[in-house]
Amino acid sequence: GLKRGQRTRFALLFLDLDGFKVVNVLLGHSAGDRVLEELGERLRQSLRTADTVARIGGDEFAVLLADASDEAAALHVAERLVEEVASPFTIGAEEIRISASVGIALCGSAYEDAEDLLRDADTAMYRAKAVGPGNCRVFDPAMHLSAVAMLRLEQELRAALDQGAFVMHYQPIVALDDGRIPGFEALI
């Protein structure tokens, strides 16, 4: 777990490559692996020795920024890492360009364990992806509430579909000038 009352503030960055699967499909998994290896090295060289970078699966990396003073400092580092990812990779004769989305969670007293911190950085990363490739977002509690509400809605819709709770109704669209019906709206 995370120690309470720590004086050192840190931030967790969750970095995910945008559309990386295309690299594997077009150039093969070995080329994709070389891009990931080079990216890991770029990230490591872009950080201070006190910071830590780790590949946590697929095309996702976690970066622990030691002694991140505030949100602005963490955002500055995240934007710098996005720029590093955007620099072209040369694999054989191919020049590969990719982008990354980054979610940021700032460690504070609200976190009891590291898993919650990672979850929130991941949530912020998905919000960054929703804005478009190459974006960074800092987690705020409203993001978690929104994600929980969306998951609940999805589960309720699946249950309603399984139970046959939906009914289709057709509503005519009437042209006011001559009363003809040019089409229908399907309502469920």
Secondary structure, DSSP 4 states (H G I P E B T S, - for coil): -PPTT-S---EEEEEEEETTHHHHHHH-HHHHHHHHHHHHHHHHHHS-TT-EEEEEETTEEEEEETT--SHHHHHHHHHHHHHHHHS-EEETTEEE--EEEEEEEE--TT-SSHHHHHHHHHHHHHHHHHH-TT-EEE--HHHHHHHHHHHHHHHHHHHHHHTT----EEEEE--TTT----EEEEE-
